Amino acid sequence: MSHDISIISTTLPGEWKEFEVGSFSHRLVEHGVACVQLIPINSMYKWKGEVNSEKEWKLELKVSNLNLDSVIKFLKEIHPYDNPQIIYWNAKGTSEYSKWVDDHS
């Protein structure tokens, strides 16, 4: 049987060192995120009329639905970008994993 959790996706500057991304992620975990996955990526996007291509860090956060609003608010407060990508969706997980997320959020 499955249960709902939320997943939040965001990005951080590619020039950040792994320990900086880890420190940022640690703050999120302290604020109610159960798990953060850190992935180096390449992003292509349009900003102020120009196409840009940059290395970034992608963060995927697993969070209890009960903490979703609080985590998004905190993420907006501490994020280094002026207009950060903050995308979130509802996901189904196994009952065991979803319980773990709820218990650790």
Buried (B, 14 or more C-beta within 10 A) or exposed (E): EEBEBBBBBBBBEBEBEEEBBEEBBEBBBEBBBBBBEBEEEEBEEEEEEEEEEBEBBBBEBBBBBEBBEBBBEBBEEEBEEEEBBBEBEEBEBEEEBBBBBBEBB
